[in-house]
Amino acid sequence: MTSSPAPVRATGEGSRTPRGTRRVDAARDHLWMHFARHSGLYEGHDVPVIVRGDGVRIWDDAGRRYLDGLAGLFVVQVGHGRRELAEVAARQAEQLAYFPLWSYAHPAAVDLAERLAAYAPGDLNRVFFTTGGGEAVETAWKLAKQYWKLVGKPTKHKVVSRAVAYHGAPQGALAITGIPGAKQAFEPLVPGGLKVPNTNRYRAPDHLRDDGKAFGRWAADRIEEAILFEGPDTVAAVFLEPVQNSGGCIPPPPGYFDRVREICDAHDVLLVSDEVICAFGRIGSIFACDDFGYVPDMITCAKGMTSGYSPIGATIVSDRLFEPFRKGTSTFAHGFTFGGHPVSSAVAMANLDIFERENLVDHVKATAPAFRTTLEKLLDLPIVGDVRGAGYFYGIELVKDKATRETFDAEESERLLRGFLSKALFEAGLYCRADDRGDPVVQLAPPLICGQSEFDEMEQILRDVLTEAWSHV
Ligand SMILES: Cc1ncc(COP(=O)(O)O)c(C=O)c1O
């Protein structure tokens, strides 16, 4: 299912802008990279300039080839270089490049809304389009607040989410985010964002570590504790990822979501499944709540919906939540110029056609156990403390001492992750993520078309680089 043409010969020269500047120099001087420290570019390091993708491979502007172990940014599910998606985009742009969803509809958005509603569980039948994940999260919180006002519970406005979880950069979504370092510079944020522990079992309290069910119950009960402490009449929603990305692909313990659903129902709190990463086959199903057997009140999604061939996001909500907006003069006064863009909607339809034609969901379900087994071989390395995740979404937690699970301090993390690992993995031909927003982890989320040979390639590169990393500890 993958295609990988012969590697382009490395010229080492890099590319130039239309004005004749070396691209790495123009990037250093003019481009503001997201979530990036720029100082390195003034100390002799060049930013990688990625020019092309095909299947599971990407190329930089010096002709070097890499395995895309992160599907761009958890996005490129069907792989790079799919001509049919480019052609659909061109056709749609020619026919109707743009029209808003502000009191009007266009066929691509209507068709996609109907299709997403059919994939979604329960009565999640109403789709509000955005341009990305952060806007989808922002939309879900605003909608939750207004819904409770319309049904006569106007004081319900706070939200519960988990430590270290990332839910987006807009100021509402950032208030839901649980990463202190990502928030401090922008405080004060939207008030009302409450935090509870996440479900990292490797870091669970000692007495719960060996009993998944008990840990799941404990972690879910922390949500109820927060709701009761604040007062259920003040809490609007709980935002949870099916598998938490930040902190290193943290899966839910058994029974966790059943208990969370029970708690939400008991206290009239909406459950939002933030599937910006986990939807569209990343865990296995089109919507990952199906992988764990719960029905949320809203799903937020984005990334994999178009495999990145054009940007889009969505908040999918239940009939119950839409009901008060169906009547009289009530309006959800919220929207985005490019939400549900015709080109993106058409591309999403074609992307989902590929999912169905190539049985990508079944492919992930069938091969995910082999991905896990292959990555678990790395547990024989002294620096690998934990391998965790689900589907095509794995984190490898690095530790200083396996026996005690001692982690690296901030300075060691800095030296290891930024100073060595990211660069060494990339130079060895693997694009993935070394992340220290929680304990240090390497994350893998390859295109869903990968198979055993790519799993082996990832394992081999990681083995070589992590072995060398140990000598830097
Ligand atoms: C769970 C989750 N929610 C929201 C977002 C924000 O999405 P975007 O970057 O498209 O705004 C992300 C981004 O990675 C995410 O992982």
The ligand as an ORCA input file, in Angstrom:
! r2SCAN-3c Opt
* xyz 0 1
  C      -6.365     16.825     21.253
  C      -6.134     18.095     20.508
  N      -7.062     19.063     20.541
  C      -6.902     20.212     19.873
  C      -5.770     20.452     19.129
  C      -5.604     21.736     18.384
  O      -5.724     21.526     17.005
  P      -5.208     22.608     15.945
  O      -3.722     22.635     16.046
  O      -5.719     22.085     14.632
  O      -5.838     23.912     16.310
  C      -4.776     19.477     19.060
  C      -3.562     19.699     18.259
  O      -2.676     18.888     18.190
  C      -4.961     18.266     19.769
  O      -4.032     17.303     19.747
*
